Amino acid sequence: TSNETSELVGSDVNYFVRYMTMHRRREQTRRLVLLASFLAPIILGAFYYLFLAAPMYRSEARFAVRGVELPQAGAGAAGRMGGASALVGFVDGYAVRDFLESRDAMDRLSKQMDLADAIARPVIDPFVRSPAKLTIDDLYAAYRAFVSVRFHVTEQIIVLDVLSFQPQKAVEISANLLKLSDEFVSTMNQRGLEDSLKVANH
């Protein structure tokens, strides 16, 4: 009958309205969840960098390594010595780089300054917080992370990059490493000169 038909239509309409309302709510909830998942990392990252992250300071030094001037001997010896002289700068650059990256350089640097304090990580930053006591291995690992050395073969230039949480400490580390490099090169050149003189005398 017409009454039964209208009741069925009315129930269908009510069901459709309820369905659409639930669908809209689900869509709104899904969009809010997606928006929150997108914004949460940004907000947390901004909070970390604005209030917790410790600033890093960088000091860069560039210097050239010159090999020792080998003495001239006889014609045959001069040819051999000239070839060796051409390789001295190449060998020295890599030797200085390896020295600056070594534990020996770190030990010498530690005798000139409080290296542990220079690379100590602030307590406020939870991601880079230093342990209460640094072992030798911890200190060397931190040293390698804070000190970077590159040798450019074509320009014969060594680039020394030093990072620190304190700007004056970055400069101090860089200056002390430059002094150690100079001492290392002087010692190596002196040994090279002595060895060359022994060869020339023979």
Phi, psi and chi 1 to 4 in degrees:
 res  aa     phi    psi   chi1   chi2   chi3   chi4
   1 THR       -  171.9   62.8      -      -      -
   2 SER   -67.9  -36.4   58.5      -      -      -
   3 ASN   -64.9  -43.2  -69.7  -24.5      -      -
   4 GLU   -64.7  -39.2  -67.9  176.2   -9.0      -
   5 THR   -63.2  -43.2  -57.1      -      -      -
   6 SER   -66.3  -36.0   61.6      -      -      -
   7 GLU   -65.8  -40.7  -70.5  176.6   -0.2      -
   8 LEU   -64.7  -43.7  -69.3  174.9      -      -
   9 VAL   -62.2  -41.9  171.7      -      -      -
  10 GLY   -63.7  -40.3      -      -      -      -
  11 SER   -67.3  -37.1   62.5      -      -      -
  12 ASP   -64.3  -40.6  -69.1  -18.9      -      -
  13 VAL   -64.0  -44.6  170.5      -      -      -
  14 ASN   -61.4  -41.0  -68.8  -25.6      -      -
  15 TYR   -64.5  -41.8  174.1   77.9      -      -
  16 PHE   -63.7  -41.1  178.8   75.3      -      -
  17 VAL   -64.2  -45.6  170.7      -      -      -
  18 ARG   -61.9  -41.2  -71.4 -163.8  -57.3  -89.0
  19 TYR   -62.6  -46.1  172.4   79.1      -      -
  20 MET   -65.3  -37.3  -69.2  -57.8  -63.4      -
  21 THR   -64.1  -45.7  -58.0      -      -      -
  22 MET   -63.8  -39.5  -68.1  176.7   59.0      -
  23 HIS   -63.0  -43.5  179.0   71.0      -      -
  24 ARG   -63.1  -41.2  -70.7 -163.9 -171.0   96.9
  25 ARG   -64.0  -41.0  -70.3  176.2  178.8  174.2
  26 ARG   -63.4  -41.8  -71.8  175.5 -178.1  174.3
  27 GLU   -64.5  -41.5  -77.1  -63.5  -47.8      -
  28 GLN   -64.4  -41.6  -69.2  174.8   -7.5      -
  29 THR   -63.8  -43.8  -57.5      -      -      -
  30 ARG   -62.0  -41.7 -173.2  177.4   66.4   85.3
  31 ARG   -66.6  -38.2  -69.3  174.1 -177.1  174.6
  32 LEU   -65.3  -40.5  -71.7  174.6      -      -
  33 VAL   -64.0  -44.2  170.5      -      -      -
  34 LEU   -63.2  -42.4  -70.1  175.7      -      -
  35 LEU   -64.1  -42.1 -177.7   62.5      -      -
  36 ALA   -65.9  -41.4      -      -      -      -
  37 SER   -66.2  -26.9   62.7      -      -      -
  38 PHE   -81.4  -40.2  175.2   75.8      -      -
  39 LEU   -82.2  -29.9  -67.8  178.2      -      -
  40 ALA   -57.1  -49.6      -      -      -      -
  41 PRO   -61.6  -36.4  -21.2   33.2      -      -
  42 ILE   -65.8  -44.5  -62.7  176.8      -      -
  43 ILE   -65.5  -43.8  -65.0  173.1      -      -
  44 LEU   -65.3  -40.2  -68.7  175.2      -      -
  45 GLY   -64.9  -42.4      -      -      -      -
  46 ALA   -63.4  -40.5      -      -      -      -
  47 PHE   -63.7  -41.5  177.4   81.1      -      -
  48 TYR   -63.8  -48.9  169.9   73.7      -      -
  49 TYR   -70.7  -27.8  -76.8  107.9      -      -
  50 LEU   -83.3  -34.2  -72.0  175.2      -      -
  51 PHE  -120.3  -22.0  -59.3  103.9      -      -
  52 LEU  -116.0  -37.7  -64.2  178.6      -      -
  53 ALA   -63.7  133.4      -      -      -      -
  54 ALA   -85.9  130.3      -      -      -      -
  55 PRO   -68.2  144.9   25.4  -33.4      -      -
  56 MET  -108.5  143.6  -65.1  -74.9  -68.6      -
  57 TYR  -120.3  143.3  -59.9   91.5      -      -
  58 ARG  -124.4  135.6  176.6  170.9  172.9 -102.4
  59 SER  -122.9  128.3  174.8      -      -      -
  60 GLU  -118.1  136.8  180.0 -177.1  -69.5      -
  61 ALA  -133.0  138.8      -      -      -      -
  62 ARG  -122.8  132.6  -66.1  170.7  176.2  -98.6
  63 PHE  -150.5  154.6   59.4   97.5      -      -
  64 ALA  -101.7  148.2      -      -      -      -
  65 VAL  -111.0  121.2  176.6      -      -      -
  66 ARG  -109.4  131.1  -61.4  -65.7  179.0 -131.9
  67 GLY   -74.8  167.3      -      -      -      -
  68 VAL   -69.9  145.3   63.7      -      -      -
  69 GLU   -80.0  110.7 -171.8   71.2   24.4      -
  70 LEU   -77.4  144.4  -63.4  177.8      -      -
  71 PRO   -70.9  153.9   27.5  -35.0      -      -
  72 GLN   -89.9  139.3  -63.3  -63.8  -37.5      -
  73 ALA  -125.3 -145.3      -      -      -      -
  74 GLY   -68.8  179.2      -      -      -      -
  75 ALA   -61.9  -49.6      -      -      -      -
  76 GLY   -65.4  -42.4      -      -      -      -
  77 ALA   -67.4  -35.1      -      -      -      -
  78 ALA   -63.4  -37.8      -      -      -      -
  79 GLY   -64.7  -43.0      -      -      -      -
  80 ARG   -66.6  -41.2  -65.6 -167.2  -60.6  -87.7
  81 MET   -69.0  -36.3  -57.0  -72.7  -84.8      -
  82 GLY   -64.0  -41.4      -      -      -      -
  83 GLY   -62.9  -38.3      -      -      -      -
  84 ALA   -66.9  -39.8      -      -      -      -
  85 SER   -62.7  -34.5  179.2      -      -      -
  86 ALA   -66.1  -24.7      -      -      -      -
  87 LEU   -94.9   -9.0  -67.0  176.5      -      -
  88 VAL   -62.9  -47.3  165.9      -      -      -
  89 GLY   -61.6  -38.9      -      -      -      -
  90 PHE   -62.7  -47.0  179.5   82.8      -      -
  91 VAL   -67.7  -42.4  174.9      -      -      -
  92 ASP   -61.4  -40.3  -76.4   -5.0      -      -
  93 GLY   -59.8  -46.4      -      -      -      -
  94 TYR   -70.0  -34.5  -79.4  109.0      -      -
  95 ALA   -65.6  -41.8      -      -      -      -
  96 VAL   -66.0  -40.9  172.9      -      -      -
  97 ARG   -60.7  -46.3 -176.8 -158.5   63.6 -179.3
  98 ASP   -64.3  -36.5  -66.8  -18.1      -      -
  99 PHE   -64.6  -46.2  165.3   71.0      -      -
 100 LEU   -64.8  -26.5  -70.3  175.4      -      -
 101 GLU   -89.0   -3.1  -67.6  178.7  -16.3      -
 102 SER   -86.3  164.3   68.4      -      -      -
 103 ARG   -70.3  -27.4 -175.5  168.4  -65.5 -162.9
 104 ASP   -61.6  -43.7 -178.6   32.1      -      -
 105 ALA   -63.2  -40.5      -      -      -      -
 106 MET   -63.2  -41.3 -175.9 -158.4   72.0      -
 107 ASP   -63.9  -42.7  -68.4  -23.1      -      -
 108 ARG   -66.3  -38.2  -64.0 -173.5 -170.8 -174.8
 109 LEU   -65.1  -38.4 -178.8   62.6      -      -
 110 SER   -64.4  -27.1  -61.7      -      -      -
 111 LYS   -76.8  -20.4  -65.3  177.1 -178.8  179.0
 112 GLN   -94.6  -20.1  -62.6 -178.1    0.3      -
 113 MET  -157.4  165.9   62.1 -179.3  -63.6      -
 114 ASP   -81.5   88.0 -170.9   -9.6      -      -
 115 LEU   -65.8  -38.4 -177.0   59.2      -      -
 116 ALA   -60.7  -38.8      -      -      -      -
 117 ASP   -72.5  -34.3  176.1   69.0      -      -
 118 ALA   -66.5  -31.8      -      -      -      -
 119 ILE  -112.9   17.2   59.6  179.3      -      -
 120 ALA   -63.8  140.8      -      -      -      -
 121 ARG   -98.5  133.2  -55.9  174.4 -178.6 -174.3
 122 PRO   -58.6  145.3  -21.5   32.1      -      -
 123 VAL   -69.2  -29.0  177.7      -      -      -
 124 ILE   -68.7  -27.0 -169.3  173.9      -      -
 125 ASP   -89.7  109.0 -166.4  -27.3      -      -
 126 PRO   -70.3  -19.1   26.5  -33.7      -      -
 127 PHE   -88.4  -18.2  -66.7  103.1      -      -
 128 VAL  -125.8   20.7  -64.7      -      -      -
 129 ARG   -66.2  132.7 -173.9  179.3  -55.7  163.1
 130 SER   -79.7  148.2  -65.9      -      -      -
 131 PRO   -66.0  162.6   21.2  -31.4      -      -
 132 ALA   -60.5  -40.6      -      -      -      -
 133 LYS  -127.8  127.9  -68.5 -176.1  179.1 -179.9
 134 LEU   -90.8  126.3  -71.7  174.1      -      -
 135 THR   -78.8  171.7   64.5      -      -      -
 136 ILE   -61.6  -39.9  -63.8  -62.1      -      -
 137 ASP   -66.4  -40.3  -68.4  -24.9      -      -
 138 ASP   -62.2  -43.1  -68.0  -24.4      -      -
 139 LEU   -65.4  -40.4 -173.5   60.6      -      -
 140 TYR   -68.5  -38.9 -177.6   59.9      -      -
 141 ALA   -62.9  -41.3      -      -      -      -
 142 ALA   -66.2  -40.0      -      -      -      -
 143 TYR   -59.5  -45.9  173.0   80.3      -      -
 144 ARG   -66.0  -30.3  -70.6  -58.2  -53.0  -86.7
 145 ALA   -76.1  -29.9      -      -      -      -
 146 PHE   -95.2  -19.0  -79.5   63.5      -      -
 147 VAL  -117.8  122.6  176.2      -      -      -
 148 SER  -123.6  134.2  171.4      -      -      -
 149 VAL  -127.1  128.9 -172.4      -      -      -
 150 ARG  -126.9  139.8  -58.1 -172.5  -55.0  -83.1
 151 PHE  -115.9  118.5  174.6   52.3      -      -
 152 HIS   -93.0  111.7  -64.4  -82.8      -      -
 153 VAL   -66.2  -44.2 -179.2      -      -      -
 154 THR   -64.7  -41.5   53.8      -      -      -
 155 GLU   -89.9   -7.9  -61.9   90.2   -7.4      -
 156 GLN    54.6   42.5  -67.5  -72.1  -66.6      -
 157 ILE  -117.8  136.1  -65.2  -67.6      -      -
 158 ILE  -103.6  130.3  -67.8  178.0      -      -
 159 VAL  -109.6  121.5 -179.6      -      -      -
 160 LEU  -110.8  117.8  173.3   63.9      -      -
 161 ASP  -111.6  129.1  -76.6  -40.3      -      -
 162 VAL  -125.9  130.1  177.7      -      -      -
 163 LEU  -110.7  149.1  -63.2  175.3      -      -
 164 SER  -161.2  157.1  178.0      -      -      -
 165 PHE   -80.3   -8.0  -66.4  102.9      -      -
 166 GLN  -123.5  122.9  -51.9  171.2   61.4      -
 167 PRO   -59.7  -41.3   19.4  -30.9      -      -
 168 GLN   -67.8  -29.9   69.3  -83.1   10.3      -
 169 LYS   -71.6  -35.8  -67.0  -61.7 -177.0 -179.2
 170 ALA   -61.8  -42.1      -      -      -      -
 171 VAL   -67.3  -40.4  174.9      -      -      -
 172 GLU   -65.2  -44.2 -174.9  178.4   -2.3      -
 173 ILE   -60.5  -45.8  -67.3  174.0      -      -
 174 SER   -61.4  -44.5 -179.0      -      -      -
 175 ALA   -64.4  -42.5      -      -      -      -
 176 ASN   -67.1  -37.5  -75.8  -34.6      -      -
 177 LEU   -68.0  -33.6  -73.2  178.0      -      -
 178 LEU   -64.1  -41.1  -73.1  176.5      -      -
 179 LYS   -63.8  -43.3  -67.6  178.7 -176.9  178.1
 180 LEU   -63.8  -37.5  -69.7  175.5      -      -
 181 SER   -63.4  -43.1  -61.0      -      -      -
 182 ASP   -62.7  -42.7 -174.7   60.7      -      -
 183 GLU   -64.3  -41.1  -65.5  172.9    1.6      -
 184 PHE   -64.6  -43.9  176.3   78.3      -      -
 185 VAL   -65.6  -41.1  171.0      -      -      -
 186 SER   -61.6  -43.9  -63.4      -      -      -
 187 THR   -64.3  -43.6  -59.1      -      -      -
 188 MET   -67.8  -39.0 -172.5  165.3   55.6      -
 189 ASN   -67.0  -37.3  -77.4  -16.0      -      -
 190 GLN   -64.1  -42.1 -178.0   62.2   32.8      -
 191 ARG   -65.1  -40.6  -69.0  177.1 -179.4  174.1
 192 GLY   -63.4  -39.5      -      -      -      -
 193 LEU   -65.7  -42.4  180.0   58.4      -      -
 194 GLU   -63.4  -42.3  -67.6  173.3   -3.9      -
 195 ASP   -65.7  -38.3  -68.3  -18.2      -      -
 196 SER   -66.4  -39.2  -60.9      -      -      -
 197 LEU   -65.0  -38.3  -71.5  175.9      -      -
 198 LYS   -63.2  -41.8  -68.8  178.6 -178.6  178.9
 199 VAL   -65.8  -41.7  173.0      -      -      -
 200 ALA   -65.7  -37.2      -      -      -      -
 201 ASN   -69.0  -24.0  -68.3  -27.2      -      -
 202 HIS   -85.2      -  -73.6   79.0      -      -
